[in-house]
Amino acid sequence: MLKYIIQRVLATIPVILLVAVITFSLVHIAPGDPAAVIAGDFGNPDDIIRVRKQLGLDKPIYEQFGIWFSHVVRGDLGSSIFSRYPVTDLIMQRLQPTLVIALASEILAVVIAVPLGVLAAWKANTLIDRAVMLFAVLGFSIPVFWLAYNLIFLFAVRLDWLPAVGYVPISDGIVPWLKSITLPSISIAVIFAALIARMTRTTMLEILREDYIRTARAKGLNDGLVLVRHALKNASVPIVTVIGLGLAGLIGGLVVTETVFAIPGLGRLIVEAVLRRDYPVIQGVMILVTMAYVFVNLVVDLSYAYLDPRIRY
């Protein structure tokens, strides 16, 4: 077990290095000169040269990467070109809404999707199974912004139960905080639950055909015990994979939802940075999102050893 954990942790090191290289390269390959943007429309060539020197863009690309990566390792992501605030502070200001909505959406999706997937597999080829698959198909087909706008129209405009836009920190009260994240979380959870439900159903159908399931039923175990203890546990590896990678994706993929609900999260921060060619902010957010992917993927890999002891060998 310990050897397996050490191997998985060491395997993340080259991934992190590769992510750093790609993140740095993509920003510099993209069209547009940040020095020209900062100099403004009335900046002359001398102004652009001066700005490039201040930003260190006149140095060779490998030297720029070395300086940038050494700062990243120390936790220094630089400062925004326009606001002059440290990128770390800007990310921390925007991290809470994104992280809260991502976790709430993930929990809600899992609570909805896993029981539905198990139920659909248990009642395969019945009306219940078809209803669950209809929900899954609709979840894949409906754009998240369309669902978000309809939720706003119903619960905020017509019923006036929940706020239409904005985010309330938890420090301002639990009830206002819950109201502010309810609609964004539901709009994302419905879409994500469709994927988990389909994966759960497919995996459970394969497990329910195994001989040990028939043996468990022949011993007189009730269906609930067979489904949860014997079938769901053995089907959990692909389900956990989808859930884990989905959580990492939600952290960086809330751009549309945050825009619709006017939530000051990481999604809106990266959009604003891209529009202004604010390279330090773009690099900082990309590093954060990719590190989230690496960390969640590591946790998922380590969970395999617990869910299926054969994997550690």
N, C-alpha and C positions, 0 to 999 in steps of 0.2 A: 504493500500500500504506500509506504513512504517513498519507495523508489519510483513508483508511478507518479506521485505528486511532484517529486523533484524533476522528473523528466518533462512533465507538462509545464512547470514553471520555467525551466530553462528554454523550452521551445518558444516561449513568448519573446525572448530577447531579440533574436533575429527579426521577428515580426515587427517589433517596436522600431528597430533600426530601419527596416524597409519602409514602414509607415512614415517615419520622419523624413526620409529621402523623397518619397512620393509627395508628401504634403508640401515640402519646400519647393520641389520642382514644378508642381502644378501651378502654384501661384506665380512663379517667375515665367512660366511658359505662356500663361494667359495674356491676351492682348491688353495693351494699355500701359502707360508709364505713370507710376504714382508720383514721380517728381513733377511731371507736367501737370498732373491734376492738382497737386498742392500749389504749384506756382500760379495756377489760375489762367484764365483766358488772356490776361494781359501780361503774363510772364514772358520775358525774353529768354533767349538761349542761355545767357549768363545766369539768370535766376534758376533755370532748370539744372544747370551744372552744379550750382551751389547747393540746391536741395538734394541732388543725388549724392553729393559728397557728405552732407549732414546725415543722410540715411545709410551711408555705407554702400550704396548701390554702385559706386565706381570701382569697388574691389572685385577681384576675380570671383566667379560663382562658388568655387570650392571654399574660398576663404570666407565668403558670406555664410555658407552653410555651417562651417566650423564654428564661427562666432555665434550664430543663431542656435545651433544644437547645444553648445556649451551652456548657453543661458537657459535653454529649456530644461536641461538636466538639473539645473539649480532651482527650477521653478519660476524663472523669470521669462515671461512670454513677451516682454517688451511693452511699449506704450502705443496707444492709438495715434495714428498720424494726424488726425483731425482734432480729437478731443484732448489729446495729451495725457489722458488717464491711463494707468497701467491696465494692460489687457486682462490680467488676473482679476482685478477689481471689477471690470466690466462684465466678465463672465460670472463672477460670484453674484453680482446684482441680478443677473438674468437667469441664473441656474435654478433657483427655487421654483419658479412657476413651471418650467419645463420638466424638472425632475418630479415634482408633485403630480402633474397631470399624466406623465408617462407611467408612474407607479400606480396611480389610481386607475388608469385605463387598463393596465396590465392585470391588476387584481380583478377588476370587474369582468374583463374578457375571460380570464381563467375560470372564475366562479360560474359564468354563464356557459362557456363552451365545453369544458370537460364533462360536466354532467350530461349536457345535450349529446355530445359525441358518444359517451358510454351508452346512453339510452337508445340512440339511433342504432348502434351496433347490436345491442341486446334485442331490439325490436326490428331487426333488419327486414327490408322489403315489406314493411307495413306502412300504414298511414302515418304513424309517428316518425318513422325513418324518413319518409318523403317530406314531411313538414320540416324536419331538421335540415335536410339537404336543401330545401327551398330557402330557408333562412340563410344557409351558407352561400348559396348562389347569389342571393340578393345582396349579402354582405360584400361579396367580391365585386358585384356590378355597380353598386351605388357609389358615386364619388363622395369623398369625405366632406367637401365643401357644400354639396347639395344637401346632404343629411344635416350638416351643421346649420345651414340657413333655415331649414324646415323646423329644426328643434327650437331655434330662436323665435321663429314666427309663432309656434304653438305655445311654448312654455314661457316665453318672455313677453311677446306682444299680445297674444290672445288671452292667455290665462294669468299673466303677470305673476307667476310663481318664482321665477328665477331671473337674475340679471342677464341682459343680452350680451354685454361685452365687459371686459376688464378682469382684473385679478385682485383679490383681497388677500394680503398675507395672513397667515394663521395667527400672528401676534395681534391682529385687529379683531379677533374673535373667531371661534370655531364655526359657528353657524354661518356668518357671512363668507368665511373661507370655503366651507363646503358648498354653499350656493354658487360661488364663483367658478368652481371647478367641475360642477356636475355636468353641465351641457358639453363642455369640451371633452370630458372623460367619456361620456356616453357616445359621442359622435365617433371617437376613435375606437372605443371598445367594441362597438358593433361590427366595425370593419375587421378588426383583428380577431374577434371571436369566431368569425366565419372560417378563418384559416385553422385555428386551433380545433374547432369542432370537426372539420373534415379530416384533419390529421388523426384526431382521437378515434373517430369512427373507423377509418381505414386500418389503423394499427390494431384496434380492438377486434375487428372482424378476423384478422389473421390469427390473433391469440386465441380467440374463442373456438377456432377449429383445431387447436392442438389437443393431443391425447390426454395431457394432464388435466385439462379443463373437464373433459368428459369423465375422467376418473374422479375428480372432485365432486362432480354432480352425482356420480354413481354412489359415492359415499354418503349421500344425503345432505350435503351442505346446501344451505339456501342460496338463492340467486344473488342476493346482495353481497354475501361473503365471497362467493365465487368471483363476482365482477370486480370487487374492490381489492381483495387480498391476493387473488391469484392472477386475474387478467390485467387489471389496471396497472399493478406494480410492474409486471413484465412488459407492458406496453409503454412504460413511462419514459424510456430513453429518447425516442424520437419526439415525444410530446414536450419533454423538458428542453430539447434542442430548439424547437420552434418557439417556445415561450422565452427562452433566454435570448436568442438572437432577435426576437421581436422587441424585447425590452431595450436592447442596445439600439435598435433601429428607431424606436420611438423617441429616444433622447435627442437624436439629431434630425428626425423627420417630422417634426411638428410645425413646419413652416406654414403650411396652409391653414391649419387649425388656429395657430397663434395669430395669423393675419385676420382670419374671419372674426375671432373673438377679441381682437385687439389686446392680446396678452403679451406683456413685455418679457418674452423668453429668449432662449438662444436662437430659435428659428428666425425671429425678426432681427436679432442682432446680426446674424450672418448675412441676411438679405441687405440690410443697411450697409454692412461692410463691403459687400460685393459691388453694390451700386456706386460706392465712393472710392473703390480700389484701396480700401484700408487694409493693406497686406498683413500687418501684425495681428489684427483682429481675426482676419480670415484664417491665418495659420494657427492661432490660438484655439479657435473653436474647432477647427478640423482635427487638431491634435487631441483635444478633449474627447470628441466624438469617437475617433478611432481608438483611443485608449479605453473608452467605455466598451467598444466592441471586443477588444483584446481581453479586458478584465472579465466581462460576462462570459465570453467563450471559455476562458480558463475555469471559471466557476462551474460552467456546464460540464466541461471535461472531467473535473474533479468529482462532480456529482455522479458521473457514470459508474465510478468505482463503488459507490454506495448502492446505486440502484441495481447494478448487474455486476456481482463480484467476479465474473469471468473476465471482465475487461481489464482488470488490474494485472492479469497474467498475460 
